[in-house]
């Protein structure tokens, strides 16, 4: 019944009968069919209110909207709501039988580390004998079944449909990335979280949020809405780590490498062989590399303890796990032992973290050659900063295309070049063709040098003028190693 699906939605007015059965919820008018409930969303590009008449023509029997049409039709139920996006969240949760109440749902937010933390949690609990779900940038998992991911966080209808499938499959735990877009657009509204984790916050998505303060406010708003029965874990070493949990009703916990915290870590050794750490005074070896992964591991450990797991068992399983695909994912050439690293670093801070880690891993005078680009139709303010960071930490920098989307790749490169100072100009080459850029980087590398290919990580495509072509950084890197070793 529509009236049951509207539970918790802020309603202004109702025209028609809410005691009707609904076949499905739809936010794209092109997908409406007989018996659908169409929810008109005000998007960043189009306004769903413009498609209400089309939805009715295609068989919608209920319309959810913020502004009622000037002319309404008989036998159609119109519900005017305060916020259509929030309504989709609540209605989806109700329509699919409140799936988040049937499992322990843990969300992860932050600029960097979301995918690794969520993936490690899924691997940890799966390896510990639990059936688990994963909703991430790279993939969605229902137990061992993989479902391709298209967004960091899918829309509210898709999330709840996925969660229902996970509940029906017997998943006890679900680990989910929660992007700032998803929080702001109410894609996770209505879900009941058992726990929430904050990794860090740095310069990103200002094309969408406009100001850094607004970006922080959006992230924090999720923690503000957590119930007292939930737990919230934050990074004490991030200067906004405390602010994130300031107003939450959830039980608060912190992790840190630098100060006293509930989950305290210390790096004893960091090399290509992995991390040697203490976590709450227990000494452990991990396969993952770098200080940023030390933070990720602490977050995962903290969440596992908050979920009632045994600390020794958690550390034992964590020590055997690899990270997420495309996150400090490295390969070594056979002949000259050149190290090729593929990483999703697409923000200045993420790039700095990866390059700082590489610098610490160097055994001698190996050169660092960085291939990096910036995505089109995204935050332009970070472009010169990305180039500046690459130049500061690399011996050679090749600026190239990432996913230019609708933009001219050469214009993106020109904006990146604004971050290259006079002294660094001699170490920078611009090559718009990404494959050619990777080939050039490998050809410049000498024995045991390090080639970093940053920005796309796990992605298996390149988006140029609306066309997605096959492109896998790691595959191209391996091909170039083989080509130059013949």
Order of alpha helices (4+ residues) and beta strands (2+ residues): alpha-beta-beta-beta-alpha-beta-beta-alpha-beta-alpha-beta-beta-beta-alpha-beta-alpha-beta-alpha-alpha-beta-alpha-beta-beta-beta-beta-alpha-alpha-beta-beta-alpha-beta-alpha-beta-alpha-beta-alpha-beta-beta-beta-alpha
